[in-house]
Amino acid sequence: MINRIRRISIILFNYAHLSILLMSICGSFWIYCLTVEENLISRRSLAIVLGSFFFFVFTANQMIAAIKKYGFPQKHLNKVLIPAFLLSVFFAMFIPGSLSYLQTRIISIESIPGTGEILFEGINNGDKDIPHSQFVLTGDWDYKNAQFSTNTAAGITWTGRTSNQISLTFQKGPGMGTARISWDGSVEERSFQADESSQIILYKTLPVNIFIKIIYFSTGTFFFTVFICILLCYVISLPAPILKKNSKGFWLKYAIPMIFTFSLMLMIYYPGIMSGDSLVQWTQAHNFQLTDQHPAFHTLLIWLITRIWDNPAAIVISQILFFSIVVSWGIGNLQKKGMPPVIGWLISILFAVSPVNWLTVITIWKDIPYSVSLLWLTIILFEVYSTNGKWLEKIRNSVLLSICVLLISLFRHNGLPVAILIPVLLVLMFRKQRKWSIAILLLFCIFRWMVTGPLYQKLEVEPMTANYQYATILYHIAAHLEQKSILTNQQSNEINELIPLDNWEYSPCSIDPIMWNPHLDQAKISNNPLKFFQLAFQLFLQDPIPDLKAVADIGSLVYSVNPQCKPYISPLVYKPTANPPASWIDFTVDGIKGEQSKIPELVAPLTKFFDRTFSLNSLTSLHFLFWCPAIYLIILLLIFLLLLRIEKKWTLILILGPAFIQSLIMLLFNVAQDVRFQYGVYLIMEYFIGLFMFFFWKNLHKREKDSQQSARK
């Protein structure tokens, strides 16, 4: 089997130019399938096909020329082709194309006489309402107020191209009849008889022809196999760079792709994406009435940034710069360890072209600087690991790590355990540097006390209200009531003091019903929180099942690929009939004028794409890939196992610490199904992909060098 794979690899390598030509044709066709719409041969489609074809030809030829220049051992070809093929199958299967547009659909409606009136309003092809002029009518139809009605045998047929998501709109009510609907050959009868008159929309997902799927999958697999194979050969063939002293700030160049793409996104969704939480913090910053329900430190940063430029875009720009600087600094550190600059650019581009980053980095949330700080911590821990702890022995580095964990603890309340446990982990893992790790922990505690103590008191920051502060306790008590746990009279009385027993509410998806319960006596729990901590603990000891079920329910965001609760992704909403065709600011407040896109032409196509990835019913595989935190964690763990296999050092587990602790905290203490809570895990996953590319290249070069030395002996 291995010999056969090697022979295939050698054939592809020896006939490189033919492989590149076929790859470019397949690749441009595959991209055409991704972007095709109702008009199959439009100028836009032709430009995309030709542009992608010439891009692939040029790029692949440049890489082949470099491979021939530097040389590539053919014994490594099978090691390249196998992962290239597996990755290509993954991409071809999980990146869906707009294949439905490649076939003609026939939708027909027939009224069944004697059953009542049929009142039909129209067809929507997933993108727009189809003009009534395209319908072919048979029988006696009345057309009034943009509606078709009949009481006799009659039919409407439409033939054309559509997405696989199509809908028909009817009226239901008293006296309405039954219609026979043919969804491109799939026939069903539907009665519209109802007690009250109202509009009804019927949705259908149309299947794609199996032969079209096979062609799409085959061309995509061939394209990705050859392209990834050439890319990996190119990366592996790169000679080890001559280690030299880099100029100060050399790593800043890697920030360029990220700054460019994120700035473009800001121009499209100007002045930035803002949810209700964003707007609350904006108002607090401008009124300077600070509360710690949304971390006051982040609100203070908003106040500070808006002193320079009083515009939400200023906050987004600061997020873009923080993000780009942290990532490029991490890339620069890897380059100092011998990584070829080409891999550095690949990592930078990986962060820059991610649709998850496009949307999230320009959203004004505390979660963004928090997640970037988690990534920063992971990069620092890799420095500690790679130097076996010696990185900690410089005062500058210890202060840097103290500031990093301080930011993590201040940007989100759940960041405090991460900030404490990481220095403790360093104490346990690097005993020679124990005093430095303890100093970092003490320095962090001093910094945090200075901010949350004297500074917050000086600024009169209001602490969290009881419903926020003790929401997790209330949620677990509610779980016991939901599961009908047996309570003592004393326990029932204590629970009734907080909220009358009949008014407790439980949701498996969110803590909001209990946190915002109007019957909650916040003074009771504020005056004696220990009493209700003990109550919750007693209930857990009596019957732990409701608590475990509550954790499994609300924490499913972390571990479940298909959670029972719909995740909240973004304030961005697609509104195809509105102007502009999207909204990305939840509501207006003083100082926020609303959506003001600087590139309005791109709002509709880009928002349409995001909207389709948000839904489980459209681009399902992209929804899982982009917006499923469990997938982030699974991919992260798989890459970590590969890194562990290459490095064979147990201390590597250190760099998994921030993502693991963050995920554990969210599993145990989650409050809602917001994807942004795990955005830091996504960023760390992308960084791990870059680490894998570097380690893979370094390992192959080390083996090649060792084999050459053995041959000389």
ABEGO torsion letter per residue (X at the ends): XAAAAAAAAAAAAABAAAAAAAAAAAAAAAAAAAABBABABBAAAAAAAAAAAAAAAAAAAAAAAAAAAAEBBAAAAAAAAAAAAAAAAAAAAABBBBAAAABBBBBBBBBBBGAEBBBBAEBBAGABBBBAAABBBBEBBBBBGGBBBBABBBBBBBBEBBBABBBBBBBBEBGBBBBBBBBGGBBBBBBABBABBBBBBBBBBBBBBAAAAAAAAAAAAAAAAAAAAAAAAAAAABBBBBBBBBBBGAAAAAAAAAAAAAAAAAAABOAEBBBAAAAAAAAAAAAGBBBAABBAAAAAAAAAAAAABBBAAAAAAAAAAAAAAAAAAAAAAAAAAGBBAAAAAAAAAAAAABAAAAAAAABBBAAAAAAAAAAAAAAAAAAAAAAGGAAAABAAAAAAAAAAAAAAAAABAAAAAAAAAAAAAAAAABAAAAAAAAAAAAAAAAAAAAAABAAAAAAGBBBBBAAAAAAAAAAAAAAAAAAGBBBBAAAAAAAAAABBAAABBBBAABAAAAAABAABBAAAAAABAAAAAAAAAAAAAABAAAAAAAAAAAAAAAABABBABBBBABABBBBAABOBABBABABBBBGBAEBBBABAAAAAAAAAAAAAAABAABBAAAAAAAABAAAAAAAAAAAAAAAAAAAGBAAAAAAAAAAAAAAAAAAAABABBBAAAAAAAAAAAAAAAAAAAAAAAAAAAAAAAAAAAAAAX
